[in-house]
């Protein structure tokens, strides 16, 4: 069922039994798989592929939701695999947002009010609670659960079966139970063109945070006093200073 009120771009392929509601905007060169549902408030950019049975922009699973007008935006080139579920926002934010060139694998869930950056991979059955923020190039392993209001910094990788209940700073690998720092995401950083010198400087920051005698506040002071600031250092420091849930240990 395709509403005549929906705005649908050029060269869009919609397969059998897909449902597309009135207040939906779909860009160019999009594929909508069979038996999928694109609900009101969906804003689908160009070159997105939504596979069989995916459910996009349904109402939040939140008892505080009072049918406010909200959106879910999916960035250009993102792929949403089978039976993934993505909810629009509650009104606390105007939209739930998925960035560009993401891969949301089968049975993954993005809850209301989440912000997911660009080039993010969510493996099978990874689950985001409400209000989660995910930075660019983050990788979530299979069956990872992320607690509501948690944040994961850019270029971080979360090992499969982990439960994220605190903020995960940028550039690192985190896992185990309870979740903890396991080192830098060196493989991922090299794949994205980080030089050895750049990686080594990031490592020196995390050695102070995680390998020294300092608590977090003292570690931040030590970093500011001893390491020359640059884009990467500032990203780490700002992430930690603005963390509401505290960072993983």
N, C-alpha and C positions, 0 to 999 in steps of 0.2 A: 504494500500500500504506500503510494507516494503522494503526498499532499500537493495539490496544485499551487499552494501558497509558498512552498519551499523554493528557495533561490538556488538553482543548480547551474554550475558552470558548463564549460565546453568539454567534450570528450570524457564525460563521466559514465562509467559502467556500473549499473546497478543490477545485481543478480536477483534470482528468484526469491520471493517471499520477504524481501527486505522491507522494513517499515521506516518511513521518513515523515516526520511530523511537520506542522505548519511553519513554526519559527526555527527553521534550519537554513543555514547558508553553506553551500558546498562549492569549493573552488574548481579549478580546471584539472583534468587528467586524474581524477579521483576514482578509486575502485571501492565499491560498497559490496561486501560479500553477502551471500544468501543467508536469509534468516537473521540478519543483524537488525538492530534497532537504533536509529538516530533520532533522539528525542528533542523536544523543544529546547532552545538555547544553544544548540550545537553550532559552532563556527569552525568549519573544516577547511583548512588551507589547501593550496594546490599540491598535487602529487602524493596525497595521502592514500594509503591502502588499509582498508578495514576488512578483516577476514570474517569468515562464516561465524555467525552467532555472537559477535561482539555487541556490547550494549554501551552506547555513548550518550552522555548528557542526560541521564535519568536523574530524578530528584535526589537530594542528599539523604543519606541514612542517618538522620539527626532529628531528634524529637523537638528541637528548638526551631526547626524550619517551619515557616508560616507561609509558604508558597510565594516568597519574594521572587521578583524577576531577576534571574541570574543566568550566567552563561558558562559554557565549557568551550575553550578554544584549543584546537589541535594544530600545531605548527607544520609548515611545509615539509613534505617528504617523510613524515612519521608513518610507521607501520604498526598497526594494532592487530594482534593475532587473535586466534579463535577464543571466543568466550571471555575475553577480557571485559572488565566493567569499569566505566569512568563516569563519575558523578559530577554534576554541576555544583556551583558553590551555594552557600547558605544565605548570603547577604552580608556576612561579615566582610567578605571580599566580593567584588563584582563578578569574579570569574574564577573557575578552576582553569589552570593553564598548563598545557603540555607543549614543550618547545619543539624545535625543528629537528628532523632526522633522528628521532627517537625510535627505539624498538621496544614495544610493550608486548611481551610474549603471552602465550596462552594462559588463561585463568588469572592473570595479574589484575590487581584492583588499585585504582586511584580514587581516593575518597574526596569528599567535598573540600573546597578551599585550598587544595594542594597547588604548589607551584613546582613544576618539573622543568629543568633547564634543557638546553640543547644537547643532542648526541648522547642521551641517557639510554642505558639498556636496563630493562627490568626483566629478569628471567622468569620462567614459568612459576606462577603462583606467588610471586612477590606481592606484598600487600602494603599499601600506604594508608595510615590512619588520617583523619582530618587535619588540615592545616599544616601538613608536612611540606618542607621546602628541600628540594633536591637541586644541587648545582650542576653545571655543565659537565659532561663526560663521566658522570657517575655510573658505576655498574653495580647492580644489585643481583646477587646470586639467587638461585632457586629457593623458594619458600622462605624468603626473608620477610620478617614483619617489622614495620617501622611504626613506633608509637606516635600518637597524635601530637602535634606541635614540635616534633623533632626536626632537626636540620642535618643535612649531609652536605659537606663542602665539595667543591669542584674537584674532579679527578680522583675521588675516593672510590674504593672498591669494598663491598661488603660480602663476606664469604657466605656461601649457601647455608641455610638453616639457622642463620643468626637472628637475634631479636635486638633491634635498635631501640633503646629506651633513653638514650642521651644523645647529645649532638656529636657528630663525627666530623672532625676537622678536615680541611682539604688535603689532597695528595696522598692519603694513607690507605693501607689495607687494614680492615677491622674484622674481627670474627671471634669465635669461641663463645663459651657460655660461662659467666656473663660476658658480653661483648667487650673487647679490649683492643688496644693498639697492637698491631702485629708488624709494623714497619711501613716503609714507603711503598707506594704502588709503582715500583720502578719499571716494570714491564710496560704498564700503561703509559707512563710518562715518556719513555723512550719512543713508543709507537707514535706519540703525538709531537715528537720533535724536540723534547727537552734535552739539552746538552748535559754531559756528565757534570760539568761545573755547576750548572743550575740545580741539578738533582742533589749534588753534594751540599750545596748551600741550604736547600730545604731540609736535608737530613740533619744539618747542624742545628737548625731551629728545633726540630723534634727531639734531638738528643737532649737539649736543655729541658724540654717539656716533660719527656717520658723516661729519660735515662739518668737524670740527675737527682739531687737531694731536694730540689726546690718544689714548693707547692705551685699551683697554677699562677697565682698573682705574682709571686717572686720570680717564677720562670719568665713571665712576660716582661718584667722589669729587666731581668738579665739579658733577654733578647734585644730589647731596645737599647741597652747600654753597650752591647758587645757585637752586634751584627748589623752591618750596613743595610738600611731598609731598601727594598725594591718591591716590584709588583707582587712577587710570591710571598715575601715576608709580610708585607702589609695585609695581604689576603688572609694569611694565617692569624695574625694578631687581631685583625678586625673581627674575624669569625669568632674567635674565643672571647673577645671583650663584649661582643653582642649576644653571646649565648645565654638563653634564658634557662635551659634545662641543665646546663653544665656539660662539659665534654667527657667523652669516655676516658677511662683510665687504662 
